[in-house]
Amino acid sequence: MNTAAIALRPGERGAPPRPLPSTPEQRSVLLQFDDNALLPLLYGEHDRHLARIEQRLGVRLGSRGNRLTIAGPPERTEVAEAALRALWRRLEQGQGVSVADVEAALRMAEGEAENDPRLPLQDIPQIRTRKAAIAPRSPAQAAYIDMLARHEMVFGVGPAGTGKTYLAVAQGVALLQAGRVDRIVLSRPAVEAGERLGFLPGDMKEKVDPYLRPLYDALHDMLPAEQVVRRIASGEIEIAPLAFMRGRTLAHCFAILDEAQNTTPAQMKMFLTRMGEGTRMVITGDPTQVDLPAGQKSGLAEALRILDGVPGIGTARFDERDVVRHPLVARIVAAYGRADAVSAYGRADAASAQGRTEGQAGEPPGRRGKKDQDGTGK
């Protein structure tokens, strides 16, 4: 794919009515592709991929034949060009391009343009399983995948929808298939998320499976269904509530603790100290979604504080920019974050005002003026 900077010509679809002036505020770029058969996949049905790039970046895209022009502010044009190049490389490698892939390419290109410190590598890492190669969809995911490869213990912390658990399961499956671990152990605390479920019928497995369903879903994305069933039956994959970890030593395995924000400090310490020879651990959670009883401290928050800076432990932090579900989810997460910040600020103001009031009420009579003593105020 060759690139050259030119002005758009009038009459091209999506082009402005007259050539853009050569000013520092505007830039025009021409991308030329050498395989016309892949262009419909790059552009999307009814050019929806191009429309998404225009909407997200505020640039203008015009296509004619195998050429695609980009016009807009220089920094935005650079991001659009980098995203389109990345998408084209996917197609050349035989991979598809979906709306989610377009969003991912834009996030990665924006991170590179802003020199995001979460993109420390020249080559973006991937997790390779036999079913598929899983590439990061945000700068934070790239840093997370890199940590999963280099560290024996990794904390993945951030809002829902950022891929923390999904990528951890993918890394576990990749290591299991490569023979670098003997088994995968997936665990979650069995904590009711605000609802009272009451008595659950069935045997022990049927009682705890509802809490562990997201882990099964991730596994089925990585492995054929029959392999999931066979490996669970043979013990190569174990899915168990956190309470079942007590007293065990986990050796030569890849252990994942999901929903770790719902552990108590004692439970978290118990899980972390199960680590045996040849084991890797990943702990994931969202500190803003704690379902523990009121007043109960989260083991995840305490572990992050205590273990900060300990050699061999990596911590990947995600935020709303890294949400890879529907774009609306990222906006929902951001809105709740703003509401929580306002609420916390209001509580701090109220506490400060209450402190001042209590301080004044507690002053001895001699310091409150004669008005309090004889009513004259003198």
Long-range contacts (C-beta under 8 A, 24 or more apart in sequence): 1-31, 1-32, 1-33, 1-34, 1-85, 1-88, 2-31, 2-32, 2-34, 3-29, 3-30, 3-31, 3-32, 3-81, 4-29, 4-30, 4-32, 5-29, 5-30, 6-30, 6-69, 8-60, 8-62, 8-69, 8-71, 12-62, 12-63, 12-64, 12-69, 13-62, 13-63, 13-64, 14-50, 14-60, 14-61, 14-62, 14-63, 14-69, 15-60, 15-62, 15-69, 15-71, 16-60, 16-71, 20-71, 24-74, 25-73, 25-74, 26-71, 26-72, 26-73, 26-74, 27-71, 27-72, 27-73, 27-74, 27-77, 27-78, 28-69, 28-70, 28-71, 28-77, 29-69, 29-70, 29-71, 29-77, 29-81, 30-67, 30-68, 30-69, 30-70, 31-67, 31-68, 31-69, 31-70, 31-81, 31-84, 31-85, 32-66, 32-67, 32-68, 33-66, 33-67, 33-68, 33-88, 34-66, 35-91, 35-92, 36-65, 36-66, 38-88, 38-91, 38-92, 39-63, 39-66, 41-91, 41-96, 41-97, 42-84, 42-87, 42-88, 42-91, 42-97, 44-97, 44-99, 44-102, 48-99, 49-87, 49-97, 49-99, 49-102, 52-99, 52-102, 52-103, 53-80, 53-83, 53-84, 53-102, 53-106, 56-106, 57-106, 75-113, 78-113, 79-106, 79-109, 79-110, 79-113, 80-109, 82-108, 82-109, 82-112, 82-113, 83-108, 83-109, 100-137, 100-324, 103-137, 103-324, 103-327, 104-135, 104-136, 104-137, 104-138, 104-324, 107-137, 107-138, 107-139, 107-321, 107-322, 108-136, 108-137, 108-138, 108-139, 108-142, 111-138, 111-139, 111-142, 118-142, 118-143, 119-143, 120-146, 121-146, 125-149, 127-167, 127-170, 127-171, 127-174, 128-174, 129-170, 129-173, 129-174, 129-177, 129-222, 129-223, 130-177, 131-222, 131-223, 131-224, 132-222, 134-167, 134-170, 136-167, 137-163, 137-324, 138-162, 138-163, 138-318, 138-321, 138-322, 138-324, 139-322, 140-316, 140-317, 140-318, 140-319, 140-321, 140-322, 141-167, 141-318, 141-322, 141-324, 143-316, 144-316, 144-318, 145-171, 147-314, 147-316, 148-282, 150-314, 151-280, 151-312, 151-313, 151-314, 152-275, 152-279, 152-280, 152-281, 152-312, 152-313, 153-272, 153-275, 153-280, 153-281, 153-282, 153-283, 153-312, 153-313, 153-314, 154-280, 154-281, 154-282, 154-283, 154-313, 154-314, 154-315, 154-316, 155-282, 155-283, 155-284, 155-300, 155-303, 155-304, 155-307, 155-313, 155-314, 155-315, 155-316, 156-282, 156-283, 156-284, 156-285, 156-316, 156-318, 157-284, 157-285, 157-286, 157-287, 157-300, 157-304, 157-315, 157-316, 157-317, 157-318, 158-286, 158-316, 158-317, 158-318, 158-319, 158-322, 159-286, 159-288, 159-318, 159-319, 159-320, 159-323, 159-333, 160-286, 160-289, 160-323, 160-325, 160-329, 160-333, 161-323, 161-324, 161-325, 161-329, 161-330, 161-333, 162-318, 162-322, 162-323, 162-324, 163-322, 163-324, 164-284, 164-285, 164-316, 164-318, 165-214, 165-215, 165-218, 165-256, 165-258, 165-284, 166-218, 166-221, 168-256, 168-258, 168-282, 168-284, 169-215, 169-218, 169-219, 169-222, 169-256, 170-218, 170-222, 171-254, 171-282, 172-254, 172-256, 172-282, 173-219, 173-222, 173-223, 175-254, 175-280, 176-231, 176-236, 176-237, 176-254, 181-252, 181-253, 181-254, 181-278, 181-279, 181-280, 182-236, 182-252, 182-253, 183-235, 183-236, 183-237, 183-238, 183-252, 183-253, 183-254, 184-236, 184-237, 184-238, 184-253, 184-254, 184-255, 184-256, 185-238, 185-240, 185-250, 185-253, 185-254, 185-255, 185-256, 186-212, 186-215, 186-219, 186-237, 186-238, 186-239, 186-240, 186-255, 186-256, 186-258, 187-239, 187-240, 187-241, 187-242, 187-244, 187-245, 187-255, 187-256, 187-257, 187-258, 187-271, 188-212, 188-215, 188-241, 188-242, 188-257, 188-258, 188-259, 189-241, 189-242, 189-243, 189-259, 189-260, 189-262, 189-263, 189-267, 190-241, 190-242, 190-243, 191-259, 191-262, 191-291, 191-292, 192-291, 193-291, 194-291, 208-240, 208-241, 211-241, 212-239, 212-240, 212-241, 214-258, 215-239, 215-256, 215-258, 242-267, 242-271, 245-270, 245-271, 245-274, 246-270, 248-274, 249-274, 249-276, 250-274, 250-275, 250-276, 250-279, 251-276, 251-277, 251-278, 251-279, 252-276, 252-277, 252-278, 252-279, 253-278, 253-279, 253-280, 254-279, 254-280, 254-282, 255-279, 255-280, 255-281, 255-282, 256-281, 256-282, 256-283, 256-284, 257-281, 257-282, 257-283, 257-284, 258-284, 258-285, 259-284, 259-285, 260-284, 260-285, 260-299, 260-300, 260-303, 261-285, 261-286, 261-287, 261-289, 261-290, 261-291, 261-298, 261-300, 261-301, 262-290, 262-291, 262-292, 262-298, 263-298, 263-299, 263-300, 264-292, 264-296, 264-297, 264-298, 264-299, 265-297, 265-298, 265-299, 265-302, 265-303, 266-299, 267-299, 268-299, 268-300, 268-302, 268-303, 269-299, 269-303, 272-303, 288-336, 288-337, 288-340
